[in-house]
Amino acid sequence: MIRIAHVPVLALLLVLAPSLSLAEGSPDDVLVENAVTKLTRGEYEADLLRIPAESRDEFAASAKRLVALLNGMLVAKTLATEARQAGADRDPQIARLVALETDRALAAVELQRVEEAAAEEFKTKEAEMLVKAREEYAVHKDKYVKPEEAKASHILFETRTREPDAALALAKGARAKLVAGADFAVLAKEVSEDPSAKENSGELGWFGAKRMDPDFAKAAFALKNVGDLSEPVRSRFGYHLIRLEGHHPARQLTFDEVKNGIMSELRAKYVKEQREAKIAAIREDPNMKVNEEAVESLVRHIDPALFGQFRSQAK
Protein backbone atom coordinates (compact mmCIF):
# COMPACT_ATOMS: atom_id res chain seq x y z
CA MET A 1 0.00 0.00 0.00
CA ILE A 2 1.42 3.35 -1.03
CA ARG A 3 1.01 6.10 1.55
CA ILE A 4 -0.12 9.44 0.06
CA ALA A 5 1.23 12.43 1.92
CA HIS A 6 -0.86 15.54 2.42
CA VAL A 7 0.60 18.40 0.35
CA PRO A 8 -0.43 21.89 1.49
CA VAL A 9 -1.43 24.53 -1.05
CA LEU A 10 1.38 26.96 -1.80
CA ALA A 11 -0.41 30.03 -0.55
CA LEU A 12 2.90 31.84 -0.10
CA LEU A 13 3.50 31.66 -3.84
CA LEU A 14 0.64 34.09 -4.40
CA VAL A 15 3.06 36.69 -3.10
CA LEU A 16 6.18 35.25 -4.72
CA ALA A 17 4.76 34.44 -8.17
CA PRO A 18 5.44 37.78 -9.89
CA SER A 19 9.13 37.59 -9.00
CA LEU A 20 9.30 33.91 -9.91
CA SER A 21 7.91 34.59 -13.36
CA LEU A 22 10.42 37.35 -14.06
CA ALA A 23 13.60 36.09 -12.35
CA GLU A 24 16.50 34.74 -14.39
CA GLY A 25 18.37 31.77 -13.06
CA SER A 26 19.80 28.28 -13.41
CA PRO A 27 17.74 25.17 -14.24
CA ASP A 28 18.94 23.82 -10.87
CA ASP A 29 17.39 26.68 -8.89
CA VAL A 30 14.86 25.32 -6.39
CA LEU A 31 11.51 27.08 -6.74
CA VAL A 32 9.72 25.30 -3.90
CA GLU A 33 10.32 22.27 -1.74
CA ASN A 34 8.70 20.22 0.98
CA ALA A 35 9.90 17.41 3.23
CA VAL A 36 9.65 14.92 0.36
CA THR A 37 10.90 16.62 -2.79
CA LYS A 38 12.13 19.77 -4.53
CA LEU A 39 10.78 21.48 -7.65
CA THR A 40 13.39 23.17 -9.84
CA ARG A 41 13.26 25.88 -12.46
CA GLY A 42 14.43 23.37 -15.08
CA GLU A 43 11.46 21.12 -14.33
CA TYR A 44 9.10 24.09 -14.55
CA GLU A 45 10.56 25.12 -17.92
CA ALA A 46 10.32 21.53 -19.16
CA ASP A 47 6.65 21.40 -18.20
CA LEU A 48 6.07 24.61 -20.18
CA LEU A 49 6.95 22.66 -23.33
CA ARG A 50 3.39 21.33 -23.20
CA ILE A 51 2.18 24.86 -23.91
CA PRO A 52 2.45 26.27 -27.47
CA ALA A 53 5.60 28.38 -27.81
CA GLU A 54 3.66 31.53 -28.72
CA SER A 55 1.60 31.28 -25.52
CA ARG A 56 4.34 30.63 -22.96
CA ASP A 57 5.18 34.25 -22.16
CA GLU A 58 1.50 35.07 -21.71
CA PHE A 59 1.04 32.01 -19.49
CA ALA A 60 3.91 32.99 -17.21
CA ALA A 61 2.61 36.57 -16.96
CA SER A 62 -0.33 35.40 -14.84
CA ALA A 63 0.48 34.85 -11.16
CA LYS A 64 -2.69 32.80 -10.74
CA ARG A 65 -1.82 30.40 -13.58
CA LEU A 66 1.79 30.15 -12.42
CA VAL A 67 0.77 29.26 -8.87
CA ALA A 68 -1.72 26.67 -10.11
CA LEU A 69 0.93 25.04 -12.30
CA LEU A 70 3.57 24.96 -9.54
CA ASN A 71 1.04 23.56 -7.06
CA GLY A 72 0.09 20.80 -9.50
CA MET A 73 3.71 19.98 -10.24
CA LEU A 74 4.65 19.82 -6.57
CA VAL A 75 1.72 17.52 -5.78
CA ALA A 76 2.60 15.23 -8.71
CA LYS A 77 6.31 15.13 -7.86
CA THR A 78 5.62 14.47 -4.17
CA LEU A 79 3.32 11.56 -4.97
CA ALA A 80 5.78 10.18 -7.54
CA THR A 81 8.61 10.35 -5.00
CA GLU A 82 6.53 8.49 -2.46
CA ALA A 83 5.65 5.89 -5.10
CA ARG A 84 9.35 5.29 -5.74
CA GLN A 85 10.04 5.06 -2.02
CA ALA A 86 7.32 2.40 -1.81
CA GLY A 87 8.97 0.48 -4.67
CA ALA A 88 6.18 1.03 -7.21
CA ASP A 89 8.67 1.78 -10.00
CA ARG A 90 10.19 -1.71 -9.57
CA ASP A 91 6.90 -3.38 -10.44
CA PRO A 92 7.33 -4.59 -14.09
CA GLN A 93 3.83 -3.53 -15.10
CA ILE A 94 4.24 -0.09 -13.54
CA ALA A 95 7.61 0.22 -15.32
CA ARG A 96 5.86 -0.50 -18.62
CA LEU A 97 3.24 2.15 -17.78
CA VAL A 98 6.00 4.68 -17.07
CA ALA A 99 7.62 3.81 -20.40
CA LEU A 100 4.30 4.35 -22.18
CA GLU A 101 3.86 7.72 -20.51
CA THR A 102 7.36 8.63 -21.67
CA ASP A 103 6.39 7.62 -25.20
CA ARG A 104 3.29 9.81 -25.02
CA ALA A 105 5.36 12.79 -23.88
CA LEU A 106 7.89 12.27 -26.67
CA ALA A 107 5.07 11.84 -29.19
CA ALA A 108 3.62 15.18 -28.11
CA VAL A 109 7.05 16.79 -28.49
CA GLU A 110 7.44 15.32 -31.97
CA LEU A 111 4.00 16.51 -33.08
CA GLN A 112 4.81 19.95 -31.73
CA ARG A 113 8.03 19.89 -33.76
CA VAL A 114 6.01 18.95 -36.87
CA GLU A 115 3.60 21.83 -36.23
CA GLU A 116 6.39 24.35 -35.67
CA ALA A 117 8.13 23.20 -38.86
CA ALA A 118 4.86 23.53 -40.76
CA ALA A 119 4.35 27.07 -39.44
CA GLU A 120 7.85 28.01 -40.60
CA GLU A 121 7.23 26.40 -43.98
CA PHE A 122 4.01 28.41 -44.30
CA LYS A 123 6.07 31.61 -44.00
CA THR A 124 8.15 30.61 -47.01
CA LYS A 125 4.93 30.22 -49.00
CA GLU A 126 3.48 33.57 -47.98
CA ALA A 127 3.07 34.88 -51.54
CA GLU A 128 1.30 31.68 -52.62
CA MET A 129 -0.91 31.73 -49.52
CA LEU A 130 -1.77 35.39 -50.08
CA VAL A 131 -3.17 34.41 -53.48
CA LYS A 132 -5.26 31.74 -51.74
CA ALA A 133 -6.43 34.32 -49.21
CA ARG A 134 -7.64 36.59 -52.02
CA GLU A 135 -9.43 33.62 -53.62
CA GLU A 136 -11.08 32.80 -50.29
CA TYR A 137 -12.22 36.41 -49.96
CA ALA A 138 -13.59 36.54 -53.51
CA VAL A 139 -15.45 33.23 -53.31
CA HIS A 140 -16.90 33.74 -49.81
CA LYS A 141 -17.40 37.49 -49.72
CA ASP A 142 -20.63 37.05 -47.78
CA LYS A 143 -18.57 35.74 -44.83
CA TYR A 144 -16.73 39.03 -44.60
CA VAL A 145 -19.53 41.45 -43.88
CA LYS A 146 -19.71 43.67 -40.83
CA PRO A 147 -23.25 43.29 -39.49
CA GLU A 148 -25.62 46.18 -39.01
CA GLU A 149 -24.97 47.97 -35.72
CA ALA A 150 -27.06 50.21 -33.50
CA LYS A 151 -26.09 52.56 -30.72
CA ALA A 152 -28.76 52.92 -28.07
CA SER A 153 -29.60 53.87 -24.52
CA HIS A 154 -32.20 52.16 -22.39
CA ILE A 155 -34.14 52.32 -19.14
CA LEU A 156 -34.98 48.97 -17.55
CA PHE A 157 -37.78 47.96 -15.16
CA GLU A 158 -37.12 44.43 -13.97
CA THR A 159 -39.73 41.68 -13.83
CA ARG A 160 -37.68 39.54 -11.44
CA THR A 161 -38.74 41.57 -8.42
CA ARG A 162 -42.29 42.53 -9.47
CA GLU A 163 -45.20 41.38 -11.57
CA PRO A 164 -44.87 42.06 -15.33
CA ASP A 165 -47.96 44.33 -15.30
CA ALA A 166 -46.37 46.48 -12.59
CA ALA A 167 -43.12 46.77 -14.55
CA LEU A 168 -45.07 47.66 -17.69
CA ALA A 169 -46.95 50.40 -15.85
CA LEU A 170 -43.66 51.89 -14.62
CA ALA A 171 -42.24 51.80 -18.15
CA LYS A 172 -45.31 53.56 -19.54
CA GLY A 173 -45.07 56.21 -16.84
CA ALA A 174 -41.40 56.83 -17.58
CA ARG A 175 -42.12 57.03 -21.32
CA ALA A 176 -44.77 59.66 -20.73
CA LYS A 177 -42.19 61.76 -18.84
CA LEU A 178 -39.71 61.44 -21.71
CA VAL A 179 -42.30 62.42 -24.29
CA ALA A 180 -43.13 65.43 -22.13
CA GLY A 181 -39.47 66.52 -22.29
CA ALA A 182 -37.67 64.79 -19.43
CA ASP A 183 -33.94 64.27 -19.92
CA PHE A 184 -33.31 60.61 -20.83
CA ALA A 185 -29.88 60.39 -19.16
CA VAL A 186 -31.11 61.95 -15.92
CA LEU A 187 -34.20 59.73 -15.79
CA ALA A 188 -32.12 56.62 -16.54
CA LYS A 189 -29.88 57.36 -13.56
CA GLU A 190 -32.91 57.93 -11.33
CA VAL A 191 -35.19 55.01 -12.22
CA SER A 192 -33.42 52.43 -14.42
CA GLU A 193 -32.85 49.08 -12.73
CA ASP A 194 -29.89 48.25 -14.93
CA PRO A 195 -27.05 48.48 -12.33
CA SER A 196 -24.76 50.16 -14.85
CA ALA A 197 -27.19 53.05 -15.45
CA LYS A 198 -25.81 54.96 -12.46
CA GLU A 199 -22.47 55.13 -14.29
CA ASN A 200 -23.42 55.26 -17.97
CA SER A 201 -26.86 56.93 -17.90
CA GLY A 202 -28.29 53.93 -19.72
CA GLU A 203 -25.90 54.12 -22.69
CA LEU A 204 -25.16 50.72 -24.25
CA GLY A 205 -22.74 51.83 -26.97
CA TRP A 206 -22.60 50.13 -30.36
CA PHE A 207 -23.86 46.57 -30.70
CA GLY A 208 -24.93 44.01 -33.26
CA ALA A 209 -28.26 42.23 -33.06
CA LYS A 210 -26.71 38.94 -31.91
CA ARG A 211 -25.20 40.55 -28.80
CA MET A 212 -28.58 41.41 -27.32
CA ASP A 213 -31.74 39.68 -26.17
CA PRO A 214 -33.67 38.90 -29.40
CA ASP A 215 -36.74 40.96 -28.45
CA PHE A 216 -34.60 43.88 -27.33
CA ALA A 217 -32.56 43.76 -30.54
CA LYS A 218 -35.65 43.57 -32.75
CA ALA A 219 -37.09 46.69 -31.13
CA ALA A 220 -33.78 48.60 -31.20
CA PHE A 221 -33.13 47.91 -34.87
CA ALA A 222 -36.72 48.82 -35.75
CA LEU A 223 -36.07 52.43 -34.68
CA LYS A 224 -35.29 54.53 -37.75
CA ASN A 225 -33.99 57.92 -36.66
CA VAL A 226 -31.55 59.05 -33.99
CA GLY A 227 -33.59 60.13 -30.97
CA ASP A 228 -36.52 57.80 -31.71
CA LEU A 229 -37.98 56.27 -28.53
CA SER A 230 -39.52 52.80 -28.40
CA GLU A 231 -42.69 51.71 -26.71
CA PRO A 232 -42.06 49.50 -23.65
CA VAL A 233 -40.25 46.36 -24.87
CA ARG A 234 -40.37 43.06 -22.97
CA SER A 235 -37.15 41.03 -22.77
CA ARG A 236 -36.10 38.25 -20.43
CA PHE A 237 -34.85 40.94 -18.04
CA GLY A 238 -37.98 43.06 -17.89
CA TYR A 239 -39.45 46.05 -19.73
CA HIS A 240 -37.17 48.49 -21.53
CA LEU A 241 -37.51 51.93 -23.04
CA ILE A 242 -34.98 52.19 -25.87
CA ARG A 243 -33.70 55.36 -27.49
CA LEU A 244 -31.72 55.16 -30.73
CA GLU A 245 -28.40 57.05 -30.56
CA GLY A 246 -26.89 55.97 -33.86
CA HIS A 247 -27.02 53.42 -36.68
CA HIS A 248 -24.43 51.78 -38.95
CA PRO A 249 -25.77 49.73 -41.87
CA ALA A 250 -24.15 46.40 -42.69
CA ARG A 251 -21.14 46.80 -44.96
CA GLN A 252 -18.76 44.67 -46.94
CA LEU A 253 -15.34 44.48 -45.30
CA THR A 254 -12.39 45.12 -47.60
CA PHE A 255 -9.74 42.47 -48.22
CA ASP A 256 -7.17 44.52 -46.32
CA GLU A 257 -9.47 44.54 -43.27
CA VAL A 258 -9.79 40.75 -43.20
CA LYS A 259 -6.45 39.69 -44.73
CA ASN A 260 -4.74 38.92 -41.43
CA GLY A 261 -7.67 36.85 -40.21
CA ILE A 262 -7.83 34.82 -43.42
CA MET A 263 -4.07 34.25 -43.38
CA SER A 264 -4.29 33.05 -39.77
CA GLU A 265 -7.01 30.58 -40.77
CA LEU A 266 -4.93 29.34 -43.70
CA ARG A 267 -1.88 28.96 -41.45
CA ALA A 268 -3.87 26.96 -38.89
CA LYS A 269 -5.31 24.78 -41.67
CA TYR A 270 -1.84 24.19 -43.16
CA VAL A 271 -0.36 23.22 -39.80
CA LYS A 272 -3.30 20.89 -39.09
CA GLU A 273 -2.92 19.22 -42.48
CA GLN A 274 0.78 18.59 -41.89
CA ARG A 275 0.06 17.16 -38.45
CA GLU A 276 -2.68 14.88 -39.81
CA ALA A 277 -0.48 13.79 -42.71
CA LYS A 278 2.23 12.73 -40.24
CA ILE A 279 -0.25 10.68 -38.21
CA ALA A 280 -1.91 9.21 -41.30
CA ALA A 281 1.46 8.07 -42.67
CA ILE A 282 1.97 6.00 -39.51
CA ARG A 283 -1.55 4.61 -39.39
CA GLU A 284 -1.59 3.72 -43.09
CA ASP A 285 1.96 2.39 -43.33
CA PRO A 286 1.77 -0.44 -45.94
CA ASN A 287 4.63 -2.22 -44.20
CA MET A 288 2.79 -2.42 -40.88
CA LYS A 289 2.46 -5.97 -39.60
CA VAL A 290 -0.48 -6.98 -37.44
CA ASN A 291 -0.54 -10.14 -35.37
CA GLU A 292 -4.24 -10.70 -35.82
CA GLU A 293 -4.38 -13.72 -33.53
CA ALA A 294 -2.75 -11.79 -30.69
CA VAL A 295 -5.02 -8.80 -31.22
CA GLU A 296 -8.07 -11.03 -31.34
CA SER A 297 -7.04 -12.53 -28.00
CA LEU A 298 -7.46 -9.08 -26.41
CA VAL A 299 -11.19 -9.04 -27.14
CA ARG A 300 -13.33 -10.13 -24.22
CA HIS A 301 -16.32 -12.06 -25.60
CA ILE A 302 -19.44 -11.90 -23.44
CA ASP A 303 -21.56 -15.01 -22.98
CA PRO A 304 -25.18 -14.08 -23.91
CA ALA A 305 -26.37 -16.43 -21.16
CA LEU A 306 -25.04 -13.94 -18.61
CA PHE A 307 -27.73 -11.46 -19.63
CA GLY A 308 -30.37 -14.01 -18.66
CA GLN A 309 -28.78 -14.23 -15.21
CA PHE A 310 -28.82 -10.46 -14.87
CA ARG A 311 -32.49 -10.33 -15.79
CA SER A 312 -33.41 -13.03 -13.30
CA GLN A 313 -31.46 -11.29 -10.52
CA ALA A 314 -33.17 -7.99 -11.26
CA LYS A 315 -36.67 -9.46 -10.78
Secondary structure, DSSP 8 states (H G I E B T S, - for coil): ----------TTHHHHHHHHHH----TT-EEEE-SS-EEEHHHHHHHGGGS-GGGHHHHHT-HHHHHHHHHHHHHHHHHHHHHHHTTGGGSHHHHHHHHHHHHHHHHHHHHHHHHHHHHHHHHHTHHHHHHHHHHHHHHTGGGSEE--EEEEEEEEEESSSS-HHHHHHHHHHHHHHHHTT--HHHHHHHH--STTHHHHTTEEEEEEGGGS-HHHHHHHHH--STT-B---EE-SSEEEEEEEEEEE--EE--HHHHHHHHHHHHHHHHHHHHHHHHHHHHHT-TT----HHHHHHH-----THHHHHHHHHH-
